[in-house]
Amino acid sequence: MKVTFLKKWLIASEESTGFEIKKGVGMGYSCNANCECGFNQDGITVGAGMIGFERQSQFPHYCENCGVVEPNVQEQEIACPSCKSKTIIAYGNEMVSKQNELHDSIQWGKYKMPCNGNLCPKCKRLSLQFKIAKLFD
């Protein structure tokens, strides 16, 4: 099923893994992360709304101390919002995501991560899945 939004900067298609952002930046969205080991985290913010996105927007990162975190990617030095570690890694980086899975992906600006094949903070396997739950602007 193909879904095309009226806003010219966002075109999305619904896949079995959720929505795949094809191009552009314009809407933020909320994702859920799930793993077969039982890990579940809902309400992960990707991007931002139309107002203030140049100053504040999030993209999921892996923090060894805190798990899946949502730092402000507009800051000069990106850090974990909880423990303030600066050694967090954006999902989509080969250290925390399978690279051959990028055909079904979630993107915000220069950041892009696969929907499947991400590092789970609980079991430490590349089995974490992200699914878009809702869009906002």
C-alpha positions, 0 to 999 in steps of 0.5 A: 500500500502506497501512502503519499502525503500532501506536503511536497517534502514528505513522501512515505510508503507503508511497508510491513515494518511500518512507514519508510520515509523516502525523502525530505524533512518536514514532519517529526514522528514517534517510533516504537522499538521492539526486539524478540528478546522482549525489549520494548520502548515506545514513544521514541522521537525522530525529528521535530515539528515545523516550529523550532526544528532548526534548534531542537530535533531528535534521532535515536542513538545507542548509549552503552549506559542508557540504551536507546536515547534521543539526543538533540542532533542540532547541538554542536556536541551531541550527548546522551540526554540522561548520562551526558556521555558523548560516546553515543552512536547514531542508529544507522552507523555500522557499529549498531546497525546492519548496513544491508537493511537500509532499504527499509529505513527511517530518515531525518536530515542526514541521519538514516537508520534501518527499520530492522537489524539494530543493536538491542540494548537488552540482548546486545544482538542486531535484532531491534526493530523500529516502527513509526507509530505516528507523525506530527508537525 
